[in-house]
Amino acid sequence: MVEKRAGDTRGTDVVERLTPAVYDELRRLAAWQLHRERPNHTLQPTALVHEALLRLMEQERASYRDSAHLVAVAAGQMRRVLVDYARRRSAAKRSGLGERVEMESADSYTPAEPLDFVRLDDALISLQAVDPRACRIVELRFFAALTVEEVAAVLSLSEATVKREWEVARRWLLQQIRSE
């Protein structure tokens, strides 16, 4: 387990040590996440990665098992950056609502159909309250782009369990988003 050294007050040291090994992967994930956004999005993959890493460095307590764990946590931070960005954009428009997008499946988004990160985040918060493990599976599959096999390894679950919970969570999220 990679942990902060004695005397560190922030996660800066840990993130700085692990970032060179995972930076290209984080950029790929950022580009993939932004690809599902609206076509004229002003946030670029590099900026998204850097904002996520800055947020990780600000954490008071940081502990990462390895670079794969850092990628998974950073992917979650990228999600939060995009949600915050979408909320600010909505507030600036004074509408208070994001763009309405139906979520038919996690892999079907194209730039022509931007993902509504605000609605998805609200649904994920609800899922976290109901089933934290299913929420983590969604985060790893959807935001970190991990395969079923990789999620199973990260969470020490069988692949069958990950597949089953991923499908149930995906349907539950779809229902939540549609009901809004």
Backbone as CSV, one residue per row, in Angstrom:
resi,resn,N_x,N_y,N_z,CA_x,CA_y,CA_z,C_x,C_y,C_z
1,MET,0.850,-1.171,0.000,0.000,0.000,0.000,0.894,1.232,0.000
2,VAL,0.609,2.157,-0.881,1.345,3.411,-0.939,0.611,4.394,-0.052
3,GLU,1.290,4.935,0.920,0.649,5.887,1.821,1.533,7.111,1.972
4,LYS,0.935,8.133,2.535,1.707,9.346,2.769,2.821,9.068,3.768
5,ARG,3.910,9.789,3.591,5.006,9.680,4.561,4.683,10.517,5.787
6,ALA,5.311,10.188,6.878,5.099,10.938,8.117,5.437,12.405,7.875
7,GLY,4.586,13.274,8.378,4.826,14.697,8.231,4.072,15.322,7.079
8,ASP,3.591,14.527,6.121,2.800,15.079,5.031,1.478,15.560,5.596
9,THR,1.034,16.724,5.153,-0.252,17.227,5.612,-1.306,17.101,4.535
10,ARG,-0.911,16.792,3.325,-1.853,16.643,2.227,-1.470,15.432,1.395
11,GLY,-2.342,15.093,0.430,-2.081,13.969,-0.450,-1.120,14.305,-1.571
12,THR,-0.527,15.488,-1.534,0.340,15.957,-2.612,1.476,14.994,-2.911
13,ASP,2.166,14.540,-1.898,3.329,13.678,-2.101,2.952,12.380,-2.805
14,VAL,1.897,11.740,-2.350,1.464,10.467,-2.921,1.061,10.656,-4.379
15,VAL,0.235,11.651,-4.641,-0.239,11.895,-6.001,0.928,12.244,-6.912
16,GLU,1.843,13.071,-6.444,2.994,13.453,-7.272,3.873,12.250,-7.611
17,ARG,4.024,11.343,-6.664,4.847,10.157,-6.921,4.204,9.211,-7.928
18,LEU,2.888,9.059,-7.871,2.206,8.094,-8.725,1.767,8.667,-10.078
19,THR,1.617,9.974,-10.182,1.082,10.586,-11.395,1.878,10.278,-12.658
20,PRO,3.203,10.343,-12.672,3.908,10.066,-13.933,3.581,8.691,-14.525
21,ALA,3.338,7.721,-13.681,3.048,6.369,-14.160,1.650,6.243,-14.758
22,VAL,0.743,7.136,-14.388,-0.653,7.001,-14.826,-1.159,8.184,-15.642
23,TYR,-0.320,9.157,-15.907,-0.792,10.390,-16.550,-1.438,10.121,-17.916
24,ASP,-0.820,9.305,-18.749,-1.386,9.022,-20.074,-2.747,8.341,-19.953
25,GLU,-2.877,7.443,-18.999,-4.156,6.770,-18.772,-5.217,7.773,-18.310
26,LEU,-4.838,8.696,-17.447,-5.783,9.715,-16.984,-6.227,10.615,-18.133
27,ARG,-5.301,10.979,-19.014,-5.661,11.802,-20.183,-6.623,11.043,-21.094
28,ARG,-6.387,9.749,-21.274,-7.284,8.939,-22.103,-8.678,8.900,-21.489
29,LEU,-8.752,8.703,-20.176,-10.046,8.692,-19.489,-10.744,10.040,-19.585
30,ALA,-9.994,11.112,-19.433,-10.575,12.452,-19.525,-11.143,12.685,-20.923
31,ALA,-10.398,12.303,-21.944,-10.881,12.468,-23.326,-12.138,11.636,-23.539
32,TRP,-12.158,10.431,-22.987,-13.318,9.558,-23.127,-14.532,10.166,-22.431
33,GLN,-14.341,10.710,-21.233,-15.451,11.325,-20.514,-15.945,12.566,-21.238
34,LEU,-15.046,13.377,-21.748,-15.443,14.597,-22.455,-16.098,14.281,-23.794
35,HIS,-15.767,13.157,-24.382,-16.386,12.746,-25.642,-17.897,12.582,-25.476
36,ARG,-18.338,12.237,-24.268,-19.760,12.053,-23.985,-20.446,13.360,-23.622
37,GLU,-19.701,14.426,-23.538,-20.250,15.740,-23.219,-20.745,16.431,-24.477
38,ARG,-21.304,17.612,-24.306,-21.762,18.401,-25.455,-20.566,18.756,-26.334
39,PRO,-20.780,18.890,-27.643,-19.671,19.102,-28.582,-18.875,20.388,-28.340
40,ASN,-19.501,21.427,-27.861,-18.805,22.702,-27.669,-18.303,22.905,-26.245
41,HIS,-18.044,21.831,-25.554,-17.552,21.911,-24.173,-16.209,22.626,-24.163
42,THR,-16.039,23.553,-23.245,-14.803,24.335,-23.199,-13.698,23.679,-22.379
43,LEU,-14.032,22.690,-21.595,-13.031,21.997,-20.788,-12.292,20.987,-21.671
44,GLN,-10.988,20.983,-21.601,-10.153,20.078,-22.391,-9.646,18.936,-21.498
45,PRO,-9.265,17.793,-22.112,-8.809,16.653,-21.307,-7.675,16.982,-20.339
46,THR,-6.689,17.740,-20.789,-5.568,18.076,-19.903,-6.045,18.879,-18.700
47,ALA,-6.928,19.838,-18.932,-7.450,20.647,-17.831,-8.261,19.798,-16.863
48,LEU,-9.028,18.859,-17.401,-9.819,17.978,-16.549,-8.920,17.114,-15.670
49,VAL,-7.869,16.553,-16.255,-6.911,15.742,-15.484,-6.265,16.593,-14.400
50,HIS,-5.805,17.777,-14.763,-5.108,18.623,-13.790,-6.026,19.056,-12.650
51,GLU,-7.271,19.386,-12.967,-8.211,19.768,-11.912,-8.463,18.593,-10.973
52,ALA,-8.618,17.393,-11.529,-8.831,16.206,-10.693,-7.616,15.947,-9.805
53,LEU,-6.429,16.059,-10.379,-5.211,15.833,-9.589,-5.056,16.889,-8.492
54,LEU,-5.397,18.128,-8.790,-5.338,19.172,-7.761,-6.283,18.839,-6.601
55,ARG,-7.456,18.360,-6.933,-8.401,17.983,-5.880,-7.865,16.830,-5.048
56,LEU,-7.208,15.877,-5.695,-6.619,14.760,-4.942,-5.516,15.254,-4.015
57,MET,-4.737,16.201,-4.491,-3.636,16.725,-3.678,-4.133,17.502,-2.463
58,GLU,-5.334,18.040,-2.548,-5.898,18.801,-1.442,-6.474,17.924,-0.343
59,GLN,-6.600,16.638,-0.602,-7.171,15.751,0.404,-6.219,15.597,1.578
60,GLU,-6.780,15.711,2.756,-5.969,15.636,3.976,-5.408,14.242,4.203
61,ARG,-6.199,13.238,3.911,-5.769,11.857,4.140,-5.824,11.127,2.809
62,ALA,-4.684,10.666,2.368,-4.622,9.959,1.087,-3.935,8.616,1.276
63,SER,-4.536,7.601,0.710,-3.952,6.275,0.763,-4.341,5.550,-0.513
64,TYR,-3.355,5.102,-1.264,-3.604,4.418,-2.525,-2.840,3.106,-2.514
65,ARG,-3.535,2.038,-2.904,-2.891,0.724,-2.930,-1.821,0.664,-4.014
66,ASP,-2.121,1.264,-5.164,-1.200,1.230,-6.299,-1.657,2.261,-7.316
67,SER,-0.997,2.295,-8.474,-1.349,3.287,-9.478,-2.746,3.042,-10.050
68,ALA,-3.194,1.794,-10.123,-4.547,1.509,-10.615,-5.593,2.100,-9.666
69,HIS,-5.312,2.041,-8.386,-6.224,2.630,-7.400,-6.265,4.149,-7.578
70,LEU,-5.118,4.767,-7.822,-5.077,6.210,-8.057,-5.909,6.562,-9.289
71,VAL,-5.812,5.776,-10.358,-6.593,6.039,-11.573,-8.086,5.976,-11.258
72,ALA,-8.508,4.983,-10.504,-9.923,4.852,-10.153,-10.406,6.047,-9.333
73,VAL,-9.616,6.473,-8.365,-9.987,7.618,-7.536,-9.978,8.904,-8.375
74,ALA,-8.993,9.053,-9.234,-8.912,10.234,-10.101,-10.094,10.283,-11.063
75,ALA,-10.538,9.131,-11.549,-11.703,9.095,-12.441,-12.944,9.607,-11.705
76,GLY,-13.064,9.244,-10.441,-14.165,9.766,-9.637,-14.069,11.268,-9.461
77,GLN,-12.856,11.767,-9.270,-12.665,13.217,-9.158,-13.008,13.918,-10.472
78,MET,-12.662,13.290,-11.603,-13.014,13.879,-12.896,-14.532,13.991,-13.020
79,ARG,-15.230,12.967,-12.549,-16.695,13.028,-12.557,-17.172,14.235,-11.763
80,ARG,-16.606,14.433,-10.582,-17.025,15.556,-9.739,-16.702,16.899,-10.397
81,VAL,-15.571,16.982,-11.071,-15.211,18.211,-11.790,-16.256,18.498,-12.857
82,LEU,-16.624,17.481,-13.639,-17.617,17.668,-14.703,-18.987,18.034,-14.142
83,VAL,-19.356,17.419,-13.021,-20.635,17.747,-12.394,-20.611,19.193,-11.902
84,ASP,-19.539,19.589,-11.229,-19.425,20.971,-10.750,-19.472,21.951,-11.914
85,TYR,-18.792,21.615,-12.988,-18.759,22.449,-14.185,-20.177,22.593,-14.756
86,ALA,-20.903,21.472,-14.842,-22.272,21.497,-15.367,-23.192,22.306,-14.464
87,ARG,-23.028,22.159,-13.156,-23.865,22.928,-12.225,-23.592,24.431,-12.353
88,ARG,-22.329,24.806,-12.475,-21.996,26.227,-12.652,-22.570,26.755,-13.958
89,ARG,-22.483,25.954,-15.002,-23.008,26.367,-16.303,-24.517,26.560,-16.224
90,SER,-25.205,25.646,-15.551,-26.652,25.770,-15.396,-27.007,27.005,-14.584
91,ALA,-26.256,27.242,-13.534,-26.522,28.409,-12.703,-26.290,29.690,-13.500
92,ALA,-25.267,29.694,-14.334,-24.979,30.877,-15.139,-26.107,31.156,-16.124
93,LYS,-26.758,30.127,-16.589,-27.875,30.292,-17.511,-29.155,30.685,-16.778
94,ARG,-29.114,30.600,-15.453,-30.250,30.899,-14.584,-31.424,29.957,-14.776
95,SER,-31.175,28.844,-15.430,-32.273,27.894,-15.610,-32.336,26.899,-14.463
96,GLY,-31.196,26.609,-13.871,-31.156,25.646,-12.791,-31.276,24.204,-13.252
97,LEU,-31.413,23.995,-14.559,-31.562,22.632,-15.078,-30.483,22.354,-16.099
98,GLY,-29.996,21.140,-16.117,-29.053,20.722,-17.144,-29.805,20.314,-18.394
99,GLU,-29.078,19.964,-19.417,-29.711,19.484,-20.637,-30.303,18.108,-20.368
100,ARG,-31.485,17.856,-20.915,-32.142,16.557,-20.697,-31.609,15.555,-21.713
101,VAL,-31.073,14.449,-21.184,-30.560,13.376,-22.022,-31.028,12.065,-21.432
102,GLU,-31.586,11.213,-22.263,-32.005,9.902,-21.809,-30.793,8.974,-21.823
103,MET,-30.632,8.202,-20.777,-29.495,7.302,-20.678,-29.942,5.897,-21.037
104,GLU,-29.805,5.525,-22.297,-30.226,4.201,-22.742,-29.198,3.145,-22.355
105,SER,-27.930,3.452,-22.516,-26.887,2.548,-22.042,-25.616,3.346,-21.851
106,ALA,-24.740,2.842,-21.042,-23.525,3.575,-20.700,-22.619,3.801,-21.897
107,ASP,-22.672,2.933,-22.889,-21.750,3.022,-24.007,-22.320,3.734,-25.225
108,SER,-23.544,4.248,-25.173,-24.180,4.780,-26.371,-24.045,6.282,-26.546
109,TYR,-23.337,6.959,-25.671,-23.258,8.406,-25.786,-22.299,8.840,-26.865
110,THR,-22.730,9.829,-27.604,-21.909,10.449,-28.635,-21.959,11.939,-28.406
111,PRO,-21.069,12.697,-29.034,-21.128,14.143,-28.848,-22.470,14.743,-29.244
112,ALA,-23.209,14.100,-30.134,-24.523,14.601,-30.526,-25.541,14.434,-29.395
113,GLU,-25.268,13.539,-28.459,-26.131,13.302,-27.310,-25.324,13.518,-26.039
114,PRO,-25.187,14.750,-25.574,-24.362,14.989,-24.387,-24.954,14.348,-23.136
115,LEU,-24.081,13.855,-22.310,-24.485,13.251,-21.055,-24.779,14.356,-20.049
116,ASP,-25.886,14.254,-19.363,-26.243,15.232,-18.339,-25.617,14.778,-17.024
117,PHE,-24.422,15.310,-16.731,-23.684,14.889,-15.554,-24.392,15.271,-14.264
118,VAL,-25.171,16.322,-14.269,-25.879,16.723,-13.052,-26.925,15.684,-12.695
119,ARG,-27.730,15.278,-13.668,-28.749,14.252,-13.398,-28.105,12.924,-13.014
120,LEU,-27.053,12.557,-13.744,-26.374,11.306,-13.429,-25.791,11.349,-12.025
121,ASP,-25.186,12.469,-11.651,-24.617,12.593,-10.309,-25.696,12.490,-9.241
122,ASP,-26.838,13.152,-9.462,-27.941,13.059,-8.500,-28.401,11.612,-8.349
123,ALA,-28.500,10.900,-9.481,-28.915,9.495,-9.435,-27.870,8.640,-8.719
124,LEU,-26.583,8.921,-8.955,-25.515,8.169,-8.281,-25.514,8.411,-6.775
125,ILE,-25.809,9.621,-6.367,-25.895,9.927,-4.933,-27.024,9.098,-4.306
126,SER,-28.148,8.996,-5.013,-29.262,8.167,-4.527,-28.867,6.699,-4.485
127,LEU,-28.172,6.240,-5.521,-27.728,4.844,-5.548,-26.753,4.564,-4.413
128,GLN,-25.864,5.500,-4.129,-24.902,5.335,-3.029,-25.633,5.082,-1.709
129,ALA,-26.740,5.781,-1.499,-27.505,5.609,-0.263,-28.173,4.240,-0.202
130,VAL,-28.560,3.703,-1.352,-29.264,2.425,-1.416,-28.297,1.244,-1.473
131,ASP,-27.254,1.380,-2.313,-26.339,0.264,-2.550,-24.936,0.807,-2.862
132,PRO,-24.116,1.043,-1.845,-22.789,1.620,-2.060,-21.900,0.797,-2.998
133,ARG,-21.978,-0.523,-2.914,-21.128,-1.355,-3.772,-21.542,-1.213,-5.240
134,ALA,-22.823,-1.182,-5.509,-23.297,-0.994,-6.885,-22.867,0.367,-7.417
135,CYS,-22.910,1.374,-6.564,-22.462,2.707,-6.961,-20.977,2.682,-7.323
136,ARG,-20.192,1.994,-6.543,-18.747,1.890,-6.826,-18.508,1.153,-8.142
137,ILE,-19.288,0.128,-8.411,-19.170,-0.601,-9.677,-19.468,0.337,-10.842
138,VAL,-20.513,1.133,-10.718,-20.851,2.090,-11.781,-19.715,3.082,-11.971
139,GLU,-19.179,3.613,-10.885,-18.078,4.570,-10.999,-16.885,3.961,-11.727
140,LEU,-16.543,2.750,-11.371,-15.386,2.107,-11.992,-15.644,1.736,-13.450
141,ARG,-16.842,1.256,-13.762,-17.164,0.869,-15.140,-17.370,2.108,-16.008
142,PHE,-18.151,3.045,-15.534,-18.572,4.176,-16.354,-17.538,5.290,-16.396
143,PHE,-16.972,5.646,-15.263,-16.063,6.786,-15.213,-14.598,6.400,-15.327
144,ALA,-14.219,5.249,-14.799,-12.826,4.820,-14.915,-12.626,3.895,-16.112
145,ALA,-13.717,3.536,-16.788,-13.679,2.698,-17.997,-12.996,1.354,-17.758
146,LEU,-13.164,0.808,-16.561,-12.592,-0.494,-16.271,-13.490,-1.585,-16.841
147,THR,-12.894,-2.679,-17.235,-13.648,-3.831,-17.708,-14.278,-4.536,-16.518
148,VAL,-15.189,-5.448,-16.804,-15.802,-6.245,-15.742,-14.721,-6.984,-14.963
149,GLU,-13.751,-7.526,-15.691,-12.666,-8.274,-15.047,-11.842,-7.365,-14.122
150,GLU,-11.556,-6.161,-14.579,-10.771,-5.229,-13.761,-11.547,-4.786,-12.527
151,VAL,-12.837,-4.512,-12.688,-13.662,-4.129,-11.537,-13.704,-5.272,-10.525
152,ALA,-13.864,-6.491,-11.022,-13.889,-7.657,-10.129,-12.592,-7.748,-9.323
153,ALA,-11.472,-7.496,-9.978,-10.182,-7.550,-9.281,-10.053,-6.429,-8.259
154,VAL,-10.443,-5.220,-8.629,-10.332,-4.064,-7.723,-11.199,-4.258,-6.483
155,LEU,-12.408,-4.772,-6.678,-13.351,-4.905,-5.562,-13.360,-6.292,-4.918
156,SER,-12.488,-7.184,-5.397,-12.426,-8.561,-4.884,-13.788,-9.249,-4.952
157,LEU,-14.398,-9.164,-6.129,-15.688,-9.799,-6.378,-15.553,-10.747,-7.558
158,SER,-16.517,-11.622,-7.737,-16.515,-12.470,-8.922,-16.995,-11.641,-10.114
159,GLU,-16.586,-12.060,-11.297,-17.023,-11.364,-12.502,-18.534,-11.451,-12.659
160,ALA,-19.112,-12.578,-12.296,-20.566,-12.748,-12.392,-21.287,-11.732,-11.491
161,THR,-20.765,-11.514,-10.303,-21.366,-10.540,-9.388,-21.270,-9.141,-9.965
162,VAL,-20.117,-8.790,-10.510,-19.948,-7.459,-11.103,-20.916,-7.278,-12.267
163,LYS,-21.010,-8.270,-13.143,-21.928,-8.169,-14.291,-23.365,-7.985,-13.826
164,ARG,-23.775,-8.785,-12.863,-25.145,-8.724,-12.363,-25.427,-7.366,-11.709
165,GLU,-24.537,-6.921,-10.835,-24.771,-5.656,-10.137,-24.649,-4.454,-11.075
166,TRP,-23.772,-4.541,-12.069,-23.639,-3.483,-13.073,-24.962,-3.334,-13.834
167,GLU,-25.538,-4.434,-14.260,-26.790,-4.385,-15.029,-27.934,-3.845,-14.172
168,VAL,-28.046,-4.309,-12.943,-29.095,-3.823,-12.049,-28.908,-2.331,-11.772
169,ALA,-27.690,-1.922,-11.486,-27.417,-0.509,-11.194,-27.682,0.367,-12.417
170,ARG,-27.287,-0.097,-13.591,-27.497,0.667,-14.819,-28.993,0.884,-15.051
171,ARG,-29.781,-0.164,-14.875,-31.240,-0.040,-15.043,-31.837,0.870,-13.983
172,TRP,-31.363,0.747,-12.746,-31.866,1.589,-11.658,-31.570,3.057,-11.956
173,LEU,-30.347,3.334,-12.408,-29.977,4.714,-12.741,-30.828,5.254,-13.881
174,LEU,-31.032,4.458,-14.885,-31.875,4.859,-16.012,-33.272,5.233,-15.534
175,GLN,-33.829,4.421,-14.663,-35.159,4.701,-14.118,-35.146,6.015,-13.319
176,GLN,-34.115,6.217,-12.519,-34.014,7.448,-11.724,-33.928,8.690,-12.615
177,ILE,-33.106,8.597,-13.637,-32.912,9.734,-14.534,-34.198,10.027,-15.309
178,ARG,-34.867,8.991,-15.769,-36.116,9.183,-16.512,-37.213,9.743,-15.640
179,SER,-37.230,9.381,-14.358,-38.298,9.857,-13.469,-38.159,11.335,-13.137
180,GLU,-36.958,11.882,-13.323,-36.762,13.312,-13.073,-37.392,14.099,-14.177
